[in-house]
C-alpha cells in the first residue's frame, strides 16, 4: 500500500450525499474548476452556500473524490444515475469513491470496523474512532498530533459519514448494518481493480472488499454471480483464479450496466 496521508476532512466533509448528487448532475469532466464554481453559485446548487464555501466543498470534497488522478471518474456515477439505478447502489458507489479518496476513512473501516464486525460486535460509538486516531498519532502516522477537539470532531464525522453511506445506523450509539454488496457495485469495484492490474487470487483477497464488510467467500460468490449473469468469466480450481474480462475497465462495465446489454454466459 502506498504512503498513507491522514486528514481531518471528515470533520467537515462527511458523506455530503445530497450535495454530491446535486454537483454530479451538473458536472462534466474537463470543465475548468472556476467555470464549474460559477455554475454552482449561479444555479444555487448548494443552497445558500457562499462562493468561498462552494470553492471549499469543490476542492476539499468533490474533486478529491470524483476527479482525482488514479480514481474512477464521477462521470461513471452520473451515467448510472441517469440510467435510473436505485439509491442504494448510488450511495454505495459514493462511499467507495470517498473511501478511496480518504485514507483515514478507508483504514478505519478496513483495519478497525471489519475485524469488529466479524468478531460479532453489534455497536460502535465515538470512542472507537478516537482510539483509532490516537493509535495513528502514537505511531507517528498523524504528525503533528491533533488536538482533542479535532480528534473528537473527526471521529464523529467518520461515524456520521458511515451512517449516511449505509454501513451503520443509529445516532449516539451506532449499529452495524448487515454487509451488503449489490452486483453493480461489485462490478464497478472489480473493474477498478482490473484497471489497477490486480489479477488472480489477489482479486479475491484485495482489501478494497473489506470496505463493504464482506468476506473473501462472499467476494467469490459475487464473482460467480457476475459470471452467471454474463458480465465476466470466473474460473477457480485448486486455489488458482482466472477472470475473463468482457468489458474494459470501469467505463466499459458502466456502459454495459446502464444499457442493460450484457449477455448471459
N, C-alpha and C positions, 0 to 999 in steps of 0.2 A: 504494500500500500504506500502511496506517495506521502510526503511530509504533510502532516495534518496542521490545519490552521483554525483555531477556535476563536469565535467572536461571540459577542453578546447580542447579535442581531435578533435572536428570538425574543429578546426583551421587548422590542418594539414591533418587529415584523410579524411574528407569529404565522398562522396559516394564511390569513388575509384572503379567504376564498372568494367572497363577493367582489372585492376589489380586483383580484386577479382575473376572475371571469369577465368583468367589465373591460379590463385592459386587453385581454386576449381577443375579445370580439372585434376590437378596433385596430389592433396592432398587426403590422406586416413586417416580416424580416426585410432589412435593408432600409427601412425608414429611419432617417437620422434622429438621434435622441431629442434634439431641440425641436424638431418638427413634431415628433410624437408628443412631447411635453405640451406644445401649443394646442394640439388636438385634444389632449386630456383636459386641459384647462378650459378651452373654449366650449367643449361639449359637456363639461361638468361631470365627467365620468366617475370622479371620486367624491362626489358631493361637494361640500363647501371647503375642501382642502385648498390651502393656499398654494401658490406656484412653488414656493420653497418646499412645502410638504410633498407636492406631486413629484418634484425632482428627486427628493429623498427616497420616496417609495420606489420610483423607477430605478434609481441607481443601486439602492441597498437591497431591494427585494426582487423586483420584476426582472431586470436584465440579468441578474445573477442566476436566477432560476430558469429562465426561458430563452436567453440569448447569449449564453456564455460559451466560449470555445470548449469543445470536447463533450458538451452535454447535448441531449436531444433538443431540437428547436421547439419552442412553444407553438409553432405553426402546426405541428402534428396534433396537438390537443385541440387547436382551433378546428382542424379537419373533422375530428371525431365529434366535437360539439355540434358542428354544422350537420353532421350525419345523424344526429339525434341519439347519441349514446347516453345511457342513463347516468343520473347524477352520481351514483355510487362508483361507477367506472371513472368518471372525470375526476372525482375527488381523490381516488387512489392514484391517478396519474399526477395530479398536482402535488400530492405527497411525495411521490417518487422523485419528481424534479427537485422539490425542496430539500429532500434528504441528500440527494447527490450534490446540491449546491452548498449545503451547510454541514460542515464536518462535525459540529457539536451534536446536532440532531441525529445524524447518521450514527455516530459512535455511541450515543446514549441508547439508541434503540438496539443496535447490534450487540453492544458489549454489556448492557445492563438489562434492558427490558426483555430481550429474547431469552436469556437464561432465567430470569424471574418468571416469565410466562410459562416456560416449560418445566419449571420446578413446582408449578402449581400455585404461585402467588395470585391472589384474586384482586388485591387493591394496591394502589400507589398513592403517595402524597408528595408534597413539595420536597420533603426531606430526602427522598430517594434521588432526586435530581441535584439537590445541593451537595449531597455526599459525593456524587459522581464528579461534579465540578471541583469539589475540594480535592479529590484524588488527582485530577488533572493538574491542579495548582501545585500539589505536593510533589508531583513527579517532574515539575518544571515545564510541562506542556502548555500551560497558560502562564505567561510571564509578560509583564509584571502581574502579581496576583490581583484578582478583582476584589473590590470592597464587598463587605457583607450585603449591602443593599443591591449591588449589581448581581451578585450571586443569586439572591432571593428572587429578584425580578426576572432574571434569565431562566431560573428553574421553573417559575410559574409560567413563563412564556412557552417553555418546552412542553409542559404537560397540557397547557391550553391548546397549543397547536396540534398535539397528538389527539386530543379530544375532537377538535374541529375536523381533523382529517379522518376520523372514524376508527382509530386504533383503541381509543379509550372512551369512557363515558363517565358522566358524573361531574360533580363540582369540586368541593374541597377534597373529598376522598374520591379518587378516580378508579374505575374498574376496567379491567381488560375486556375488550370486545373479542369474541371468538375470531381466530385468524381467518382471513378472507382474501383470496387472490383470484379475482374474476379472470376468465380466459383472455379477454382483450388486454388486460393489464399484464398478465403473464407474457403474452406475445410481444408486447411493447418492450418489457424489460429483457426478454430473451434476445430480441433482435438488437437491442442496445449492446448486450454482451457480444453478439455476433460482430458488431462494429468494432468492438474492442479486441477482436481476435481471440476471445475466450473459446476454448474448444474442449471436446472430450468430457471426461469426468468433472473437470473444473466448472463446466456449465451447471452441474447439479450442486456442487459444493460452494459456489460463489457466495460471499457474504451479502451481496445485494438482496438475496431472497429472504434473509433474516429481517429485513426491513418490514416484511409483511407477516413476520412471526411464524412462517411456515417451515416445516422440517424438510430435510432432503427427500424423504419418501413422498411428501406432498408435492414437492417440485417435480419429482419424476412422474407422479400422477398427472400433473399439468402438461408435461411433455407428451405423455400418452394421449391425453385428451386432445391436444393440438394435432397430434398425428391422426387420430380418428376423425377429426374434423377437416383434415386435408390441408392444414396450414404449413406443415413441415413433415419430414420423415424422421422418426425417432427409433433407434435400434440399440439395444443393450444386451450384452451377453458376457458372462464371466468378468464383470467389472469394467468391460470396455464399452464406452458410449460413443455412438456416432449419430450426428444430426445432419440430415439433408435439408438445407435451407431452400425454400421455394420462393422467398422474397428477399430482396437486398436491403438489409438494414431496417431501421425504424420507419423510414419514409415508405419503403416498399410494403411492409405489412400493414401500415396505417391505411394506405390506399386500398389494399385488399379488404380490410375491415370496414372501411367506410363505404365501399362499393358492394360489399357482400358477394364478391365474385369468386371466392376461393372454391376449389373443387374438393369433394370428399376423396380420401385415399381409397 
